Amino acid sequence: QVQLVESGGGLVQAGGSLQLSCAASGNIFRIYTMGWYRRAPGKQRELVASVTPGDSTKYADSIKGRFTISRDNAKNRVYLLMNSLKPEDTAVYYCNAQIQSGISLSTYWGQGTQVTVSS
């Protein structure tokens, strides 16, 4: 069984910063791409950022230059440092990872963590 657990969400004023963390645990053979998605009220879930095992990154245009994704392969963790937060960044943020467990490769999701940015 594989589990992703997020932490670090909360309430912050516009212009502030938060760091999200996601830890993968369980029967893990290898972790491939890890990422963060978000779902704002009334909107569809969207990709925020992703990072490959070799640290190749991809960012949504709306957060480029403000958010930084990173990972610690030894600890099976992925992070999202969010700077210069805006009210429109308010959403539930979900950790996502492609994980090989035994011989099967699957996509896993965390339970989500709320980020609220006040104006």
N, C-alpha and C positions, 0 to 999 in steps of 0.2 A: 504494500500500500504506500502511495506517495502522497505527501501533503505539502501545500504551500501556505505559509502563514505570513500575513503582512502586519506591519506595525508602523507607527509614526504619523498617522493622520491627525487631524485636529482642526482647531479654529485659529486663523491668523488674519491680521489686518493686511490690506492691500500694500504691496511693496515688501512684505515680509518673506520669510523663507521657511521651508519645511523639508525634512528628509524622510522619505519612505524607505522601508527595508522589507525584504521578503526572504524568508528562509525555506529552502526545500529540504524535506526529510523523508525517510522511509527507504524502501528498497530501490536505490538509485544506482544504475550502472554508469550512465553518462547523461549530462545535461547539455542540450544544444542551445538554440536561441532562447533567451529570456527577455521578457518585456513587461511594459506597463501599459494598460489600457484604462480608459475612464469612461464613465457614463454620467453625463450631466442630466439634470431634471428635464424630461420631455425630449431628450435627444437619444440617438443611437450610440452604442458603445463605439469608441474610436481608439485607434492606436496612438499612444503618446510617444513611446520610444522603445527601441529594442536593441539588444546587444548580443553578438555571437560569441562563442567561446574564444575566438581570436580578437575580441574587443572591437569588431567592426560595428558601428552604431548607425541607427536610423532614427530620425526625429520627425514629428509632425511639424508642419510649418508654423503653426500657432504658438509653439513653445520653443522654437529654435533660439539659441542664445540665452535662454533663461533657465532651462532644465538640463541636467546632466545625468545620464544613466551610466552606471558602472556595475561591475560584478566581481565577486571574489570566488574563484572557482574552487579553491581549497575548502571554503566554508559553505559552498552551495548557496550563495546569497547574491541577490541583486538589489541595487539601491537606485533611488531617484532623488537627486538633489534639486529642489525647486526654489529658484530665486525670483525676485521681482514678481511675486504672485499677484494675479488680477482676480477680480470677482468672477470673471468668466472661467476661471480655472476650477471653480467650485464643482465638485463631482465626487462620485465614488470611484476610487482608483483600485484597479485589480491587477494583481501580479499574474503573469502567464509564463509558462515554460514548456518546452518540448523535452520530454524526459524519456530515456530508455530505461525500462525496468525489466530486468531479465532479457527476453528476446523481443519484447513489445515496445514500440515507440508510440507515445501518446502525448496529447496536449493537456496540461493541467492548469487549473485556475485557483487562485486564492479566494477567500471569502469576501474580500473588498474592505477598504478602509476609507472613511469619509474625510474629505478635505473641504473645508469651508473657508472662503476668503471674503472678509467683510470690507465694505467700501468706506 
